[in-house]
Amino acid sequence: MADRILIAVAAGREARAVLDALSPDAPTPDEWCIVSVGAAVGAVDVLRTGVGKSNAAGATARFLDPAR
């Protein structure tokens, strides 16, 4: 089992749906947010990236290596 899981979503409604499924009391995501919640599968990070491949790639890269 993985120690952490990253779920990247494009829009706020997607983030809210994922967070509701994982933990109904999770905080509401803001723009370009990362929300970490505990779940039965382990720690889960939900990353709102914005729409498009370049946004998804850039936000994920920044999440994985914030120093760059």
N, CA, C and O atoms as a Tripos MOL2 file, in Angstrom:
@<TRIPOS>MOLECULE
protein
  272   271    68     0     0
PROTEIN
NO_CHARGES

@<TRIPOS>ATOM
      1 N           0.8380   -1.1770    0.0000 N.3       1 MET1
      2 CA          0.0000    0.0000    0.0000 C.3       1 MET1
      3 C           0.8900    1.2490    0.0000 C.2       1 MET1
      4 O           1.9470    1.2760    0.6300 O.2       1 MET1
      5 N           0.4450    2.2610   -0.7090 N.am      2 ALA2
      6 CA          1.2000    3.5090   -0.8020 C.3       2 ALA2
      7 C           1.0590    4.3170    0.4920 C.2       2 ALA2
      8 O           0.0420    4.2410    1.1800 O.2       2 ALA2
      9 N           2.1060    5.0930    0.8070 N.am      3 ASP3
     10 CA          2.0450    5.9740    1.9720 C.3       3 ASP3
     11 C           1.1620    7.1790    1.7090 C.2       3 ASP3
     12 O           0.4360    7.6330    2.5940 O.2       3 ASP3
     13 N           1.2240    7.6950    0.4890 N.am      4 ARG4
     14 CA          0.4440    8.8710    0.1080 C.3       4 ARG4
     15 C          -0.1170    8.6560   -1.2830 C.2       4 ARG4
     16 O           0.4800    7.9710   -2.1130 O.2       4 ARG4
     17 N          -1.2560    9.2430   -1.5210 N.am      5 ILE5
     18 CA         -1.9090    9.1820   -2.8270 C.3       5 ILE5
     19 C          -2.2190   10.6100   -3.2460 C.2       5 ILE5
     20 O          -2.7230   11.3940   -2.4430 O.2       5 ILE5
     21 N          -1.9220   10.9580   -4.4990 N.am      6 LEU6
     22 CA         -2.2410   12.2730   -5.0430 C.3       6 LEU6
     23 C          -3.3610   12.1130   -6.0500 C.2       6 LEU6
     24 O          -3.2570   11.3150   -6.9810 O.2       6 LEU6
     25 N          -4.4280   12.8670   -5.8670 N.am      7 ILE7
     26 CA         -5.5220   12.9140   -6.8320 C.3       7 ILE7
     27 C          -5.5470   14.3300   -7.3870 C.2       7 ILE7
     28 O          -5.7780   15.2860   -6.6460 O.2       7 ILE7
     29 N          -5.3090   14.4680   -8.6870 N.am      8 ALA8
     30 CA         -5.3150   15.7680   -9.3480 C.3       8 ALA8
     31 C          -6.6420   15.9370  -10.0750 C.2       8 ALA8
     32 O          -7.0430   15.0800  -10.8630 O.2       8 ALA8
     33 N          -7.3170   17.0440   -9.8050 N.am      9 VAL9
     34 CA         -8.5960   17.3490  -10.4430 C.3       9 VAL9
     35 C          -8.5250   18.7410  -11.0490 C.2       9 VAL9
     36 O          -7.7230   19.5730  -10.6240 O.2       9 VAL9
     37 N          -9.3690   18.9900  -12.0440 N.am     10 ALA10
     38 CA         -9.3180   20.2630  -12.7490 C.3      10 ALA10
     39 C         -10.1560   21.3490  -12.0800 C.2      10 ALA10
     40 O          -9.7260   22.5000  -12.0030 O.2      10 ALA10
     41 N         -11.3300   21.0020  -11.6030 N.am     11 ALA11
     42 CA        -12.2790   22.0200  -11.1510 C.3      11 ALA11
     43 C         -12.6720   21.8320   -9.6970 C.2      11 ALA11
     44 O         -12.4690   20.7730   -9.1030 O.2      11 ALA11
     45 N         -13.2370   22.8840   -9.1490 N.am     12 GLY12
     46 CA        -13.6590   22.8600   -7.7570 C.3      12 GLY12
     47 C         -14.7310   21.8250   -7.4770 C.2      12 GLY12
     48 O         -14.7130   21.1860   -6.4240 O.2      12 GLY12
     49 N         -15.6630   21.6490   -8.4020 N.am     13 ARG13
     50 CA        -16.7120   20.6450   -8.1970 C.3      13 ARG13
     51 C         -16.1390   19.2360   -8.1550 C.2      13 ARG13
     52 O         -16.6040   18.3920   -7.3890 O.2      13 ARG13
     53 N         -15.1370   18.9870   -8.9730 N.am     14 GLU14
     54 CA        -14.4770   17.6720   -8.9330 C.3      14 GLU14
     55 C         -13.7840   17.4710   -7.5910 C.2      14 GLU14
     56 O         -13.8770   16.4020   -6.9870 O.2      14 GLU14
     57 N         -13.0920   18.5020   -7.1340 N.am     15 ALA15
     58 CA        -12.4050   18.4190   -5.8470 C.3      15 ALA15
     59 C         -13.4050   18.1770   -4.7250 C.2      15 ALA15
     60 O         -13.1620   17.3550   -3.8410 O.2      15 ALA15
     61 N         -14.5230   18.8850   -4.7560 N.am     16 ARG16
     62 CA        -15.5360   18.7170   -3.7200 C.3      16 ARG16
     63 C         -16.0980   17.3010   -3.7260 C.2      16 ARG16
     64 O         -16.3130   16.7190   -2.6620 O.2      16 ARG16
     65 N         -16.3420   16.7340   -4.9140 N.am     17 ALA17
     66 CA        -16.8690   15.3720   -5.0170 C.3      17 ALA17
     67 C         -15.8870   14.3560   -4.4490 C.2      17 ALA17
     68 O         -16.2840   13.4400   -3.7300 O.2      17 ALA17
     69 N         -14.6050   14.5180   -4.7720 N.am     18 VAL18
     70 CA        -13.5850   13.6040   -4.2550 C.3      18 VAL18
     71 C         -13.4800   13.7340   -2.7430 C.2      18 VAL18
     72 O         -13.4260   12.7310   -2.0320 O.2      18 VAL18
     73 N         -13.4520   14.9590   -2.2560 N.am     19 LEU19
     74 CA        -13.3330   15.1780   -0.8150 C.3      19 LEU19
     75 C         -14.5500   14.6510   -0.0600 C.2      19 LEU19
     76 O         -14.4120   14.0860    1.0250 O.2      19 LEU19
     77 N         -15.7440   14.8340   -0.6330 N.am     20 ASP20
     78 CA        -16.9500   14.3020    0.0090 C.3      20 ASP20
     79 C         -16.9020   12.7840    0.0930 C.2      20 ASP20
     80 O         -17.3410   12.1980    1.0830 O.2      20 ASP20
     81 N         -16.3660   12.1460   -0.9520 N.am     21 ALA21
     82 CA        -16.2740   10.6820   -0.9420 C.3      21 ALA21
     83 C         -15.2440   10.1980    0.0770 C.2      21 ALA21
     84 O         -15.4420    9.1620    0.7110 O.2      21 ALA21
     85 N         -14.1590   10.9340    0.2380 N.am     22 LEU22
     86 CA        -13.1030   10.5240    1.1600 C.3      22 LEU22
     87 C         -13.4170   10.8760    2.6050 C.2      22 LEU22
     88 O         -13.2340   10.0630    3.5110 O.2      22 LEU22
     89 N         -13.8870   12.0850    2.8040 N.am     23 SER23
     90 CA        -14.1240   12.5730    4.1600 C.3      23 SER23
     91 C         -15.1290   13.7230    4.0960 C.2      23 SER23
     92 O         -14.7510   14.8330    3.7230 O.2      23 SER23
     93 N         -16.3850   13.4960    4.4450 N.am     24 PRO24
     94 CA        -17.4080   14.5300    4.3300 C.3      24 PRO24
     95 C         -17.1100   15.8050    5.1270 C.2      24 PRO24
     96 O         -17.6520   16.8620    4.8040 O.2      24 PRO24
     97 N         -16.2750   15.7320    6.1420 N.am     25 ASP25
     98 CA        -15.9640   16.9220    6.9380 C.3      25 ASP25
     99 C         -14.6730   17.6100    6.4910 C.2      25 ASP25
    100 O         -14.1390   18.4530    7.2130 O.2      25 ASP25
    101 N         -14.1700   17.2560    5.3080 N.am     26 ALA26
    102 CA        -12.9490   17.8870    4.7800 C.3      26 ALA26
    103 C         -13.2240   19.3510    4.4470 C.2      26 ALA26
    104 O         -14.3590   19.7130    4.1390 O.2      26 ALA26
    105 N         -12.1950   20.1930    4.5060 N.am     27 PRO27
    106 CA        -12.3960   21.6140    4.2040 C.3      27 PRO27
    107 C         -12.7570   21.8390    2.7360 C.2      27 PRO27
    108 O         -12.4350   21.0220    1.8740 O.2      27 PRO27
    109 N         -13.4250   22.9480    2.4690 N.am     28 THR28
    110 CA        -13.7860   23.3020    1.1020 C.3      28 THR28
    111 C         -12.5450   23.7830    0.3620 C.2      28 THR28
    112 O         -11.8160   24.6350    0.8680 O.2      28 THR28
    113 N         -12.2980   23.2480   -0.8290 N.am     29 PRO29
    114 CA        -11.1010   23.6550   -1.5700 C.3      29 PRO29
    115 C         -11.2110   25.0740   -2.1130 C.2      29 PRO29
    116 O         -12.2700   25.4790   -2.5930 O.2      29 PRO29
    117 N         -10.1210   25.8240   -2.0360 N.am     30 ASP30
    118 CA        -10.0380   27.1490   -2.6360 C.3      30 ASP30
    119 C          -9.3970   27.0050   -4.0040 C.2      30 ASP30
    120 O          -9.0890   25.8970   -4.4410 O.2      30 ASP30
    121 N          -9.1990   28.1150   -4.6690 N.am     31 GLU31
    122 CA         -8.5620   28.0790   -5.9700 C.3      31 GLU31
    123 C          -7.1200   27.6040   -5.8330 C.2      31 GLU31
    124 O          -6.4060   28.0380   -4.9290 O.2      31 GLU31
    125 N          -6.6910   26.7180   -6.7210 N.am     32 TRP32
    126 CA         -5.3310   26.1680   -6.7440 C.3      32 TRP32
    127 C          -4.9300   25.6540   -5.3700 C.2      32 TRP32
    128 O          -3.9440   26.1030   -4.7850 O.2      32 TRP32
    129 N          -5.6950   24.7220   -4.8770 N.am     33 CYS33
    130 CA         -5.4790   24.2770   -3.5040 C.3      33 CYS33
    131 C          -4.9460   22.8590   -3.4330 C.2      33 CYS33
    132 O          -5.0130   22.0840   -4.3870 O.2      33 CYS33
    133 N          -4.4280   22.5640   -2.2860 N.am     34 ILE34
    134 CA         -4.0570   21.2020   -1.9330 C.3      34 ILE34
    135 C          -4.7450   20.9210   -0.6050 C.2      34 ILE34
    136 O          -4.5750   21.6690    0.3590 O.2      34 ILE34
    137 N          -5.5090   19.8630   -0.5540 N.am     35 VAL35
    138 CA         -6.1730   19.4690    0.6750 C.3      35 VAL35
    139 C          -5.7120   18.0700    1.0070 C.2      35 VAL35
    140 O          -5.8180   17.1670    0.1780 O.2      35 VAL35
    141 N          -5.2060   17.8800    2.1960 N.am     36 SER36
    142 CA         -4.7750   16.5570    2.6370 C.3      36 SER36
    143 C          -5.8000   16.0050    3.6070 C.2      36 SER36
    144 O          -6.1910   16.6690    4.5670 O.2      36 SER36
    145 N          -6.2270   14.7880    3.3450 N.am     37 VAL37
    146 CA         -7.1810   14.1370    4.2320 C.3      37 VAL37
    147 C          -6.7120   12.7300    4.5210 C.2      37 VAL37
    148 O          -6.0280   12.1170    3.7010 O.2      37 VAL37
    149 N          -7.0700   12.2220    5.6660 N.am     38 GLY38
    150 CA         -6.8030   10.8350    5.9940 C.3      38 GLY38
    151 C          -7.9560    9.9890    5.4600 C.2      38 GLY38
    152 O          -9.1110   10.4130    5.5000 O.2      38 GLY38
    153 N          -7.6540    8.8310    4.9790 N.am     39 ALA39
    154 CA         -8.6960    7.9530    4.4420 C.3      39 ALA39
    155 C          -8.3140    6.5180    4.7470 C.2      39 ALA39
    156 O          -7.2130    6.2430    5.2250 O.2      39 ALA39
    157 N          -9.2260    5.6140    4.4710 N.am     40 ALA40
    158 CA         -8.9730    4.1950    4.7180 C.3      40 ALA40
    159 C          -7.7890    3.6860    3.9040 C.2      40 ALA40
    160 O          -7.1370    2.7160    4.2900 O.2      40 ALA40
    161 N          -7.5110    4.3400    2.7780 N.am     41 VAL41
    162 CA         -6.4090    3.9080    1.9220 C.3      41 VAL41
    163 C          -5.0850    4.5460    2.3170 C.2      41 VAL41
    164 O          -4.0560    4.2210    1.7270 O.2      41 VAL41
    165 N          -5.0790    5.4360    3.2870 N.am     42 GLY42
    166 CA         -3.8740    6.1450    3.6850 C.3      42 GLY42
    167 C          -4.0760    7.6320    3.4850 C.2      42 GLY42
    168 O          -5.2050    8.0880    3.3030 O.2      42 GLY42
    169 N          -3.0020    8.3880    3.5170 N.am     43 ALA43
    170 CA         -3.0920    9.8300    3.3420 C.3      43 ALA43
    171 C          -3.3460   10.1530    1.8790 C.2      43 ALA43
    172 O          -2.7010    9.6020    0.9870 O.2      43 ALA43
    173 N          -4.2930   11.0490    1.6430 N.am     44 VAL44
    174 CA         -4.6760   11.4230    0.2840 C.3      44 VAL44
    175 C          -4.5420   12.9300    0.1450 C.2      44 VAL44
    176 O          -5.0660   13.6770    0.9710 O.2      44 VAL44
    177 N          -3.8450   13.3840   -0.8930 N.am     45 ASP45
    178 CA         -3.7580   14.8000   -1.2240 C.3      45 ASP45
    179 C          -4.6140   15.0350   -2.4540 C.2      45 ASP45
    180 O          -4.4800   14.3260   -3.4510 O.2      45 ASP45
    181 N          -5.4960   16.0300   -2.3910 N.am     46 VAL46
    182 CA         -6.3310   16.3980   -3.5300 C.3      46 VAL46
    183 C          -5.8200   17.7300   -4.0370 C.2      46 VAL46
    184 O          -5.8260   18.7230   -3.3100 O.2      46 VAL46
    185 N          -5.3810   17.7510   -5.2750 N.am     47 LEU47
    186 CA         -4.7580   18.9320   -5.8820 C.3      47 LEU47
    187 C          -5.6550   19.4600   -6.9870 C.2      47 LEU47
    188 O          -5.9370   18.7510   -7.9530 O.2      47 LEU47
    189 N          -6.1020   20.6930   -6.8540 N.am     48 ARG48
    190 CA         -6.8900   21.3350   -7.9080 C.3      48 ARG48
    191 C          -5.9140   22.0270   -8.8460 C.2      48 ARG48
    192 O          -5.1830   22.9290   -8.4370 O.2      48 ARG48
    193 N          -5.9040   21.6010  -10.1100 N.am     49 THR49
    194 CA         -4.8840   22.0550  -11.0500 C.3      49 THR49
    195 C          -5.3610   23.1120  -12.0220 C.2      49 THR49
    196 O          -4.5500   23.8930  -12.5190 O.2      49 THR49
    197 N          -6.6420   23.1600  -12.3060 N.am     50 GLY50
    198 CA         -7.1460   23.9810  -13.3940 C.3      50 GLY50
    199 C          -7.3010   23.1030  -14.6290 C.2      50 GLY50
    200 O          -6.8600   21.9540  -14.6430 O.2      50 GLY50
    201 N          -7.9200   23.6430  -15.6480 N.am     51 VAL51
    202 CA         -8.2570   22.8670  -16.8350 C.3      51 VAL51
    203 C          -7.0880   22.8440  -17.8140 C.2      51 VAL51
    204 O          -6.4320   23.8630  -18.0330 O.2      51 VAL51
    205 N          -6.8340   21.6860  -18.3970 N.am     52 GLY52
    206 CA         -5.8310   21.5500  -19.4510 C.3      52 GLY52
    207 C          -4.6240   20.7370  -19.0270 C.2      52 GLY52
    208 O          -4.2780   20.6430  -17.8490 O.2      52 GLY52
    209 N          -3.9950   20.1500  -20.0440 N.am     53 LYS53
    210 CA         -2.8220   19.3030  -19.7770 C.3      53 LYS53
    211 C          -1.6630   20.0880  -19.1910 C.2      53 LYS53
    212 O          -0.9800   19.6020  -18.2880 O.2      53 LYS53
    213 N          -1.4320   21.2880  -19.6880 N.am     54 SER54
    214 CA         -0.2910   22.0620  -19.1900 C.3      54 SER54
    215 C          -0.5100   22.4910  -17.7400 C.2      54 SER54
    216 O           0.4310   22.4740  -16.9460 O.2      54 SER54
    217 N          -1.7310   22.8750  -17.3870 N.am     55 ASN55
    218 CA         -2.0230   23.2160  -15.9880 C.3      55 ASN55
    219 C          -1.8470   22.0060  -15.0820 C.2      55 ASN55
    220 O          -1.2740   22.1050  -13.9970 O.2      55 ASN55
    221 N          -2.3490   20.8610  -15.5430 N.am     56 ALA56
    222 CA         -2.2240   19.6440  -14.7380 C.3      56 ALA56
    223 C          -0.7550   19.2660  -14.5470 C.2      56 ALA56
    224 O          -0.3350   18.9180  -13.4430 O.2      56 ALA56
    225 N           0.0090   19.3360  -15.6110 N.am     57 ALA57
    226 CA          1.4300   18.9920  -15.5170 C.3      57 ALA57
    227 C           2.1820   19.9720  -14.6240 C.2      57 ALA57
    228 O           2.9790   19.5550  -13.7820 O.2      57 ALA57
    229 N           1.9410   21.2530  -14.7960 N.am     58 GLY58
    230 CA          2.6380   22.2610  -14.0010 C.3      58 GLY58
    231 C           2.2970   22.1840  -12.5220 C.2      58 GLY58
    232 O           3.1850   22.2500  -11.6720 O.2      58 GLY58
    233 N           1.0080   22.0440  -12.2110 N.am     59 ALA59
    234 CA          0.5930   21.9710  -10.8030 C.3      59 ALA59
    235 C           1.1180   20.7050  -10.1390 C.2      59 ALA59
    236 O           1.5370   20.7360   -8.9820 O.2      59 ALA59
    237 N           1.0950   19.5970  -10.8640 N.am     60 THR60
    238 CA          1.6000   18.3430  -10.3040 C.3      60 THR60
    239 C           3.1030   18.4170  -10.0800 C.2      60 THR60
    240 O           3.5990   17.9730   -9.0450 O.2      60 THR60
    241 N           3.8260   18.9730  -11.0390 N.am     61 ALA61
    242 CA          5.2710   19.1180  -10.8770 C.3      61 ALA61
    243 C           5.6030   20.0120   -9.6860 C.2      61 ALA61
    244 O           6.5140   19.7150   -8.9130 O.2      61 ALA61
    245 N           4.8730   21.0870   -9.5480 N.am     62 ARG62
    246 CA          5.1270   21.9980   -8.4170 C.3      62 ARG62
    247 C           4.7930   21.3260   -7.0830 C.2      62 ARG62
    248 O           5.4820   21.5410   -6.0860 O.2      62 ARG62
    249 N           3.7420   20.5170   -7.0700 N.am     63 PHE63
    250 CA          3.3930   19.7790   -5.8530 C.3      63 PHE63
    251 C           4.4950   18.7940   -5.4780 C.2      63 PHE63
    252 O           4.8710   18.6890   -4.3110 O.2      63 PHE63
    253 N           5.0080   18.0770   -6.4700 N.am     64 LEU64
    254 CA          6.0170   17.0470   -6.2110 C.3      64 LEU64
    255 C           7.3760   17.6360   -5.8620 C.2      64 LEU64
    256 O           8.1310   17.0300   -5.1010 O.2      64 LEU64
    257 N           7.7020   18.8140   -6.4060 N.am     65 ASP65
    258 CA          8.9900   19.4460   -6.1310 C.3      65 ASP65
    259 C           8.7820   20.9470   -5.9620 C.2      65 ASP65
    260 O           9.0360   21.7000   -6.9020 O.2      65 ASP65
    261 N           8.3320   21.4050   -4.8010 N.am     66 PRO66
    262 CA          8.0230   22.8150   -4.6110 C.3      66 PRO66
    263 C           9.2320   23.7550   -4.6930 C.2      66 PRO66
    264 O           9.0590   24.9660   -4.8260 O.2      66 PRO66
    265 N          10.4420   23.2180   -4.6160 N.am     67 ALA67
    266 CA         11.6360   24.0610   -4.6750 C.3      67 ALA67
    267 C          11.9530   24.5360   -6.0940 C.2      67 ALA67
    268 O          12.7220   25.4810   -6.2710 O.2      67 ALA67
    269 N          11.3760   23.8990   -7.0900 N.am     68 ARG68
    270 CA         11.6880   24.2670   -8.4840 C.3      68 ARG68
    271 C          10.8480   25.3810   -8.9750 C.2      68 ARG68
    272 O          10.9910   25.8030  -10.1220 O.2      68 ARG68
@<TRIPOS>BOND
     1     1     2 1
     2     2     3 1
     3     3     4 2
     4     3     5 am
     5     5     6 1
     6     6     7 1
     7     7     8 2
     8     7     9 am
     9     9    10 1
    10    10    11 1
    11    11    12 2
    12    11    13 am
    13    13    14 1
    14    14    15 1
    15    15    16 2
    16    15    17 am
    17    17    18 1
    18    18    19 1
    19    19    20 2
    20    19    21 am
    21    21    22 1
    22    22    23 1
    23    23    24 2
    24    23    25 am
    25    25    26 1
    26    26    27 1
    27    27    28 2
    28    27    29 am
    29    29    30 1
    30    30    31 1
    31    31    32 2
    32    31    33 am
    33    33    34 1
    34    34    35 1
    35    35    36 2
    36    35    37 am
    37    37    38 1
    38    38    39 1
    39    39    40 2
    40    39    41 am
    41    41    42 1
    42    42    43 1
    43    43    44 2
    44    43    45 am
    45    45    46 1
    46    46    47 1
    47    47    48 2
    48    47    49 am
    49    49    50 1
    50    50    51 1
    51    51    52 2
    52    51    53 am
    53    53    54 1
    54    54    55 1
    55    55    56 2
    56    55    57 am
    57    57    58 1
    58    58    59 1
    59    59    60 2
    60    59    61 am
    61    61    62 1
    62    62    63 1
    63    63    64 2
    64    63    65 am
    65    65    66 1
    66    66    67 1
    67    67    68 2
    68    67    69 am
    69    69    70 1
    70    70    71 1
    71    71    72 2
    72    71    73 am
    73    73    74 1
    74    74    75 1
    75    75    76 2
    76    75    77 am
    77    77    78 1
    78    78    79 1
    79    79    80 2
    80    79    81 am
    81    81    82 1
    82    82    83 1
    83    83    84 2
    84    83    85 am
    85    85    86 1
    86    86    87 1
    87    87    88 2
    88    87    89 am
    89    89    90 1
    90    90    91 1
    91    91    92 2
    92    91    93 am
    93    93    94 1
    94    94    95 1
    95    95    96 2
    96    95    97 am
    97    97    98 1
    98    98    99 1
    99    99   100 2
   100    99   101 am
   101   101   102 1
   102   102   103 1
   103   103   104 2
   104   103   105 am
   105   105   106 1
   106   106   107 1
   107   107   108 2
   108   107   109 am
   109   109   110 1
   110   110   111 1
   111   111   112 2
   112   111   113 am
   113   113   114 1
   114   114   115 1
   115   115   116 2
   116   115   117 am
   117   117   118 1
   118   118   119 1
   119   119   120 2
   120   119   121 am
   121   121   122 1
   122   122   123 1
   123   123   124 2
   124   123   125 am
   125   125   126 1
   126   126   127 1
   127   127   128 2
   128   127   129 am
   129   129   130 1
   130   130   131 1
   131   131   132 2
   132   131   133 am
   133   133   134 1
   134   134   135 1
   135   135   136 2
   136   135   137 am
   137   137   138 1
   138   138   139 1
   139   139   140 2
   140   139   141 am
   141   141   142 1
   142   142   143 1
   143   143   144 2
   144   143   145 am
   145   145   146 1
   146   146   147 1
   147   147   148 2
   148   147   149 am
   149   149   150 1
   150   150   151 1
   151   151   152 2
   152   151   153 am
   153   153   154 1
   154   154   155 1
   155   155   156 2
   156   155   157 am
   157   157   158 1
   158   158   159 1
   159   159   160 2
   160   159   161 am
   161   161   162 1
   162   162   163 1
   163   163   164 2
   164   163   165 am
   165   165   166 1
   166   166   167 1
   167   167   168 2
   168   167   169 am
   169   169   170 1
   170   170   171 1
   171   171   172 2
   172   171   173 am
   173   173   174 1
   174   174   175 1
   175   175   176 2
   176   175   177 am
   177   177   178 1
   178   178   179 1
   179   179   180 2
   180   179   181 am
   181   181   182 1
   182   182   183 1
   183   183   184 2
   184   183   185 am
   185   185   186 1
   186   186   187 1
   187   187   188 2
   188   187   189 am
   189   189   190 1
   190   190   191 1
   191   191   192 2
   192   191   193 am
   193   193   194 1
   194   194   195 1
   195   195   196 2
   196   195   197 am
   197   197   198 1
   198   198   199 1
   199   199   200 2
   200   199   201 am
   201   201   202 1
   202   202   203 1
   203   203   204 2
   204   203   205 am
   205   205   206 1
   206   206   207 1
   207   207   208 2
   208   207   209 am
   209   209   210 1
   210   210   211 1
   211   211   212 2
   212   211   213 am
   213   213   214 1
   214   214   215 1
   215   215   216 2
   216   215   217 am
   217   217   218 1
   218   218   219 1
   219   219   220 2
   220   219   221 am
   221   221   222 1
   222   222   223 1
   223   223   224 2
   224   223   225 am
   225   225   226 1
   226   226   227 1
   227   227   228 2
   228   227   229 am
   229   229   230 1
   230   230   231 1
   231   231   232 2
   232   231   233 am
   233   233   234 1
   234   234   235 1
   235   235   236 2
   236   235   237 am
   237   237   238 1
   238   238   239 1
   239   239   240 2
   240   239   241 am
   241   241   242 1
   242   242   243 1
   243   243   244 2
   244   243   245 am
   245   245   246 1
   246   246   247 1
   247   247   248 2
   248   247   249 am
   249   249   250 1
   250   250   251 1
   251   251   252 2
   252   251   253 am
   253   253   254 1
   254   254   255 1
   255   255   256 2
   256   255   257 am
   257   257   258 1
   258   258   259 1
   259   259   260 2
   260   259   261 am
   261   261   262 1
   262   262   263 1
   263   263   264 2
   264   263   265 am
   265   265   266 1
   266   266   267 1
   267   267   268 2
   268   267   269 am
   269   269   270 1
   270   270   271 1
   271   271   272 2
@<TRIPOS>SUBSTRUCTURE
     1 MET1         2 RESIDUE 1 A MET
     2 ALA2         6 RESIDUE 1 A ALA
     3 ASP3        10 RESIDUE 1 A ASP
     4 ARG4        14 RESIDUE 1 A ARG
     5 ILE5        18 RESIDUE 1 A ILE
     6 LEU6        22 RESIDUE 1 A LEU
     7 ILE7        26 RESIDUE 1 A ILE
     8 ALA8        30 RESIDUE 1 A ALA
     9 VAL9        34 RESIDUE 1 A VAL
    10 ALA10       38 RESIDUE 1 A ALA
    11 ALA11       42 RESIDUE 1 A ALA
    12 GLY12       46 RESIDUE 1 A GLY
    13 ARG13       50 RESIDUE 1 A ARG
    14 GLU14       54 RESIDUE 1 A GLU
    15 ALA15       58 RESIDUE 1 A ALA
    16 ARG16       62 RESIDUE 1 A ARG
    17 ALA17       66 RESIDUE 1 A ALA
    18 VAL18       70 RESIDUE 1 A VAL
    19 LEU19       74 RESIDUE 1 A LEU
    20 ASP20       78 RESIDUE 1 A ASP
    21 ALA21       82 RESIDUE 1 A ALA
    22 LEU22       86 RESIDUE 1 A LEU
    23 SER23       90 RESIDUE 1 A SER
    24 PRO24       94 RESIDUE 1 A PRO
    25 ASP25       98 RESIDUE 1 A ASP
    26 ALA26      102 RESIDUE 1 A ALA
    27 PRO27      106 RESIDUE 1 A PRO
    28 THR28      110 RESIDUE 1 A THR
    29 PRO29      114 RESIDUE 1 A PRO
    30 ASP30      118 RESIDUE 1 A ASP
    31 GLU31      122 RESIDUE 1 A GLU
    32 TRP32      126 RESIDUE 1 A TRP
    33 CYS33      130 RESIDUE 1 A CYS
    34 ILE34      134 RESIDUE 1 A ILE
    35 VAL35      138 RESIDUE 1 A VAL
    36 SER36      142 RESIDUE 1 A SER
    37 VAL37      146 RESIDUE 1 A VAL
    38 GLY38      150 RESIDUE 1 A GLY
    39 ALA39      154 RESIDUE 1 A ALA
    40 ALA40      158 RESIDUE 1 A ALA
    41 VAL41      162 RESIDUE 1 A VAL
    42 GLY42      166 RESIDUE 1 A GLY
    43 ALA43      170 RESIDUE 1 A ALA
    44 VAL44      174 RESIDUE 1 A VAL
    45 ASP45      178 RESIDUE 1 A ASP
    46 VAL46      182 RESIDUE 1 A VAL
    47 LEU47      186 RESIDUE 1 A LEU
    48 ARG48      190 RESIDUE 1 A ARG
    49 THR49      194 RESIDUE 1 A THR
    50 GLY50      198 RESIDUE 1 A GLY
    51 VAL51      202 RESIDUE 1 A VAL
    52 GLY52      206 RESIDUE 1 A GLY
    53 LYS53      210 RESIDUE 1 A LYS
    54 SER54      214 RESIDUE 1 A SER
    55 ASN55      218 RESIDUE 1 A ASN
    56 ALA56      222 RESIDUE 1 A ALA
    57 ALA57      226 RESIDUE 1 A ALA
    58 GLY58      230 RESIDUE 1 A GLY
    59 ALA59      234 RESIDUE 1 A ALA
    60 THR60      238 RESIDUE 1 A THR
    61 ALA61      242 RESIDUE 1 A ALA
    62 ARG62      246 RESIDUE 1 A ARG
    63 PHE63      250 RESIDUE 1 A PHE
    64 LEU64      254 RESIDUE 1 A LEU
    65 ASP65      258 RESIDUE 1 A ASP
    66 PRO66      262 RESIDUE 1 A PRO
    67 ALA67      266 RESIDUE 1 A ALA
    68 ARG68      270 RESIDUE 1 A ARG
